[in-house]
Amino acid sequence: MSTAPAGPAFDALPERVKAISPSRIIEIAGKAHGRTDVIHLWAGESDLPTPQFIVEAAMQALRDGHTGYQLSQGVPALRAAIARYYSRAYDASIGADRISVTVGGMQALAQALLAVCDPGDEVVVPVPVWPNIVEAARIAGAAPVEVPMAFDLQRGWHLDLQRYFDAVTPRTRVLFVNSPGNPTGATLSDDELDQILAFARERGLWIISDEVYGRMVYDGSPFAPSFVTRIEPEDRVMITNTFSKNWSMTGWRCGWVVAPPSLGQVWDNLLQYGTTGATTFVQYAAITAIDQGDALIEESARVLAARRDLIHGALAQLPNVRTAAPAGAFYLFFSVEGLTDSRRFALELLEAQKVALAPGVAFTDAGEGWMRLCYGVSEASLAAAAERLQAYIGRWRPA
Ligand SMILES: Cc1ncc(COP(=O)(O)O)c(C=O)c1O
């Protein structure tokens, strides 16, 4: 963990800004960065480069001169392509007027939170969760309220809906949902989404649904249960998504939000004064990605299912490991008996075995004692990592 820099300029920062926590995923990244002797499983990305047809489309967009400003809501043809995608893949009718393009899934979340939260509003967040959501809520002036999920070997990680609803107070503004979830892979059922939507409607709450792993599911369904198939345009629901994961475009920084159409000008204002829009030629490449990427998405889900089984099979057989095959996303989240300092474990594992994992504590305190492994890498890397982890964890005992 980096210590706060001392100095008069730092001291002059507002408390709200000084209180932002550094990501504890990034700490491991910093230590592993650039090391070719390390198997990198700490990041939330596949080791495949962006498919060539998308790269070509970006180069063509550059050659065609798509290098200027665009409307802050996004290139109209991309918004239309995303609407077509929802119709084709989800059989959902989401008009292009409800879709705006963002600088990746992160900015989609940050803007959604900024749009709906007043200072002091509470955002109910099931944990363990990707830490960026918690900090983005704080940056928006809101107070994250963490609701621990439960784990058992049969069901894996799951959310007790009653507990989630019980966390709502008069100050609650947002129910946050991330399904399939990072880091747990927990995936809510259709019935659970229905219950959440009914509850939010009754209480007048917003839902921010982060669906970036929506196409990474392993039960044979083409997509995880989604709010896109159940919302009315004026429901207080924002759905955030990204090209990063399903289209292997993490570095392109392109995502989107589905928001109620009546937010119109206000939503555009936030985009205009926040980023003035995502990179123009990237958006042109994203049109090709979403129009022509269905086969890629289907193939990735198949490949990821095999990798999930490989790594889950290798670790679940260790007597001191607890884990369940995740229903979605591309992470195996596992605990090791007696492990109470996942950060230290991650650092020691990196040095001893040259495998970089993210410590569970990076995903809020509810993740302490657990480790996150991204299995979106080649089968050869994963098999090598499995061997090293089996050797290390099999022998590992608490100090
Ligand atoms: C749950 C979740 N939401 C959003 C994102 C952000 O995606 P992007 O890289 O497009 O900003 C991530 C990235 O890891 C994520 O895990």
The ligand as a MOL file (V3000), in Angstrom:
LIG
                    3D

  0  0  0     0  0            999 V3000
M  V30 BEGIN CTAB
M  V30 COUNTS 16 16 0 0 0
M  V30 BEGIN ATOM
M  V30 1 C -17.2600 -5.0130 -12.7990 0
M  V30 2 C -16.5280 -4.1130 -13.7180 0
M  V30 3 N -17.1380 -3.0370 -14.1790 0
M  V30 4 C -16.5230 -2.1880 -15.0320 0
M  V30 5 C -15.2420 -2.4120 -15.4420 0
M  V30 6 C -14.6060 -1.3770 -16.3020 0
M  V30 7 O -14.3950 -1.6850 -17.5960 0
M  V30 8 P -13.4880 -0.7440 -18.4980 0
M  V30 9 O -12.1440 -1.3640 -18.5510 0
M  V30 10 O -14.1520 -0.7040 -19.8000 0
M  V30 11 O -13.4370 0.6190 -17.8710 0
M  V30 12 C -14.5500 -3.5260 -14.9650 0
M  V30 13 C -13.1540 -3.7670 -15.3450 0
M  V30 14 O -12.4560 -4.5870 -14.8050 0
M  V30 15 C -15.2160 -4.4030 -14.0800 0
M  V30 16 O -14.6250 -5.4860 -13.5900 0
M  V30 END ATOM
M  V30 BEGIN BOND
M  V30 1 1 1 2
M  V30 2 1 2 3
M  V30 3 2 2 15
M  V30 4 2 3 4
M  V30 5 1 4 5
M  V30 6 1 5 6
M  V30 7 2 5 12
M  V30 8 1 6 7
M  V30 9 1 7 8
M  V30 10 2 8 9
M  V30 11 1 8 10
M  V30 12 1 8 11
M  V30 13 1 12 13
M  V30 14 1 12 15
M  V30 15 2 13 14
M  V30 16 1 15 16
M  V30 END BOND
M  V30 END CTAB
M  END
